[in-house]
Amino acid sequence: MIHVIAIITAKPGQRAAVLELFQANVPAVRAEAGCIEYGAASDIETMGNATFGPDTFVVIEKWESEDHLKAHAAAPHMKAYGAKTKDMLAGRVIHVLKPV
């Protein structure tokens, strides 16, 4: 199994629009072969000792294998999502992890 933590930071004032496009793409991603989990999460500002901030959300993913993750990255709906959000993002950091 492969875990992915993607930290997505929108340009100021763009987070809601990016999340709307993200949520519209979720059903297509969850239908992909090998997708175990795929969804967005954000800070609970009253808990924890650090926050990502108001322009950031985190995508939490689980995939059956590296090959499934590679196919996901190349999927047409992901390319379309990337093109729609490209100018709305300030940053994107992707961590690909394996269980230990």
C-alpha positions in Angstrom: 0.0 0.0 0.0 1.1 3.6 -0.8 0.1 6.6 1.3 0.1 10.1 -0.2 -0.1 13.3 1.7 -0.5 16.3 -0.6 -0.4 19.8 0.9 -2.2 22.2 -1.5 -1.9 25.9 -0.9 -4.1 28.2 -3.0 -3.4 31.8 -3.8 -5.2 34.1 -1.3 -8.9 34.0 -1.8 -8.8 31.0 -4.1 -9.1 28.1 -1.6 -12.9 27.7 -1.9 -12.7 27.6 -5.7 -9.9 25.0 -5.7 -11.8 22.9 -3.2 -14.9 23.0 -5.4 -13.0 21.7 -8.4 -11.3 19.1 -6.2 -14.6 17.8 -4.9 -16.0 17.6 -8.4 -13.1 15.4 -9.3 -13.3 13.1 -6.3 -15.8 10.6 -7.8 -13.6 10.0 -10.8 -10.6 9.4 -8.6 -12.4 7.1 -6.2 -13.5 5.0 -9.2 -9.9 4.5 -10.3 -8.4 1.0 -10.0 -6.4 0.7 -6.8 -7.8 3.7 -5.0 -8.4 2.9 -1.4 -8.9 6.4 0.0 -9.0 9.9 -1.4 -10.2 13.0 0.3 -9.4 16.5 1.5 -9.0 17.7 5.1 -8.2 21.0 6.8 -7.1 22.2 10.1 -9.1 22.1 13.3 -7.7 25.3 14.5 -8.5 24.7 18.2 -6.5 21.4 18.3 -2.9 20.6 17.7 0.1 22.9 17.9 0.5 23.8 14.3 -1.8 24.8 11.4 -1.5 24.8 7.7 -3.3 28.1 7.4 -6.5 29.5 5.7 -5.3 29.0 2.1 -4.2 25.4 2.5 -5.9 22.0 2.6 -4.4 18.5 2.7 -5.3 15.6 0.4 -5.0 12.2 2.1 -4.7 9.2 -0.3 -4.2 5.5 -0.1 -3.4 3.4 -3.2 -2.9 -0.3 -3.6 0.5 0.1 -5.3 2.9 2.5 -6.9 1.6 1.5 -10.3 -1.9 2.5 -9.3 -0.6 5.8 -8.1 1.3 6.4 -11.4 -1.8 5.6 -13.4 -3.7 8.1 -11.2 -1.2 10.9 -11.9 -1.6 10.3 -15.6 -5.4 10.0 -15.7 -7.2 12.4 -18.0 -9.4 13.8 -15.2 -6.3 14.6 -13.2 -4.7 16.4 -16.1 -7.9 18.4 -16.5 -8.1 19.2 -12.8 -4.4 20.3 -12.9 -5.1 22.6 -15.9 -8.1 24.2 -14.2 -6.3 24.9 -10.9 -2.8 25.7 -12.1 -3.2 29.5 -11.9 -5.1 29.3 -8.6 -2.3 27.6 -6.7 0.5 29.1 -4.7 2.2 25.8 -3.9 1.8 22.0 -3.8 4.0 19.6 -1.8 3.4 15.8 -2.3 4.7 13.2 0.2 4.6 9.6 -1.1 5.0 7.2 1.8 5.0 3.5 2.5 4.0 1.8 5.8 6.8 0.8 8.1 
